[in-house]
Amino acid sequence: MIISDPEDPTGYLLVGHWYKEKGNEEKAIEVFNMGLNQVSIKHKKYEALRQRKQKAESRKAKRMDILGQLPRERSHHIIDIYFDQEAITPYARICSTWRKIILNHG
């Protein structure tokens, strides 16, 4: 949709929503920005693009890494209780903080 009609906000709204559902607020904001740059201010869905961008920015600002905020001994305790040691490797890919915590956990 975006490629075939870059001045129609529908494609940007759909793709931005998809990224939001996947938890990728940065990409959603990027898509909404593309739409805001391409779509006429007079278009009836322009305001929806602007509002969705604002919501994505708000969600991005509210994200918090709870495990990274805890003292190391608490985070290691949580890992011991809630995570299977054999299957913990994929969680090291969540972010650099989790990677450090998991790699330093012994």
N, C-alpha and C positions, 0 to 999 in steps of 0.2 A: 504494500500500500504506500509506504513512504517513497519508494523509488518511482512508482507509477504516477503518483500525485503528491509531490512534496508540500503542496500548499493546503492539503487536507489534514486537519489535526487528528483524525481518527486513527491513523497508523501510529502516530507518536504516542497517543493515549494508550493504545493497546500494547505496544512494545514496552512503554514505560511501566505499565501495570504488570506486565510479565516479569520484568526485572525486579519490581518491588516485591512480588510474590516469592521470588527466588532469594530475597534478602539482599539484593545488590542495589542499595540505594544510590550509590555513585553512578552506576550505569543508567538507572532510572532518571536521575537528575540530568545526566548528559543527553539522554534522548529528549526529555522535556525541553531542555535548552535548544536543541536542534529545532524542535517544533516551534518554539517561540521565535526563533530567528527566521523561519520559513513561512509561517502562517500569518496572515494579515490580522492586525489588531482588531479589525472590524468583524472578523469571523465570529459566529455565535459560540464556537467552542474554544476560542482563544483563552477566555477566562478559566475554563476547565484545565487547560494546560498549565496556566500560571498557578492555579491552586494546587494541582497535583505536584508541581515542582516544589512549592512551599512545604507541602506535607512530607515529601521525600527528604527535604533538607532538615525538617524538624525531627523526623525519625532517625536520620543519620546522626544528628547531634545528640540524641538520647541514648545511643548504643553504649553499653558499658560492659567491660570484661570483668565479671564478678570474680572469677577464679584468679585473675591477675591482680585484683585489689586486695586479696587476702594475704596474710602472712604466709610464708612458704610452708611452715609446718601444718597450717590449716589446709592449704591447697593439696599438700601431699596426703593428708588424712582423707580428704574428699575423694581423691584419686583411689586410695586404698579401698574405700567403702563402695563407691559407685561405679568404678570402671574395672572391667576385666583386664588383667595385665597382658593377656595374650592378644587382646583386640584393641589396645590403646593407641597403637601407632597412627591410625588415621586422624585421631584427635590432635596430634602434633602438627597437623596441617592447618588447623583453624586460624592460628595467628602466631606470630613470633613469640609472644609471651607464653602461650600454651606450650609451644615447642620447647622453650627453655625449662619450663616447670616439669614437663614430662621427661625430658632428657636428663635432668638433674635428679629426678626421682629414682631412688634406688631401692 
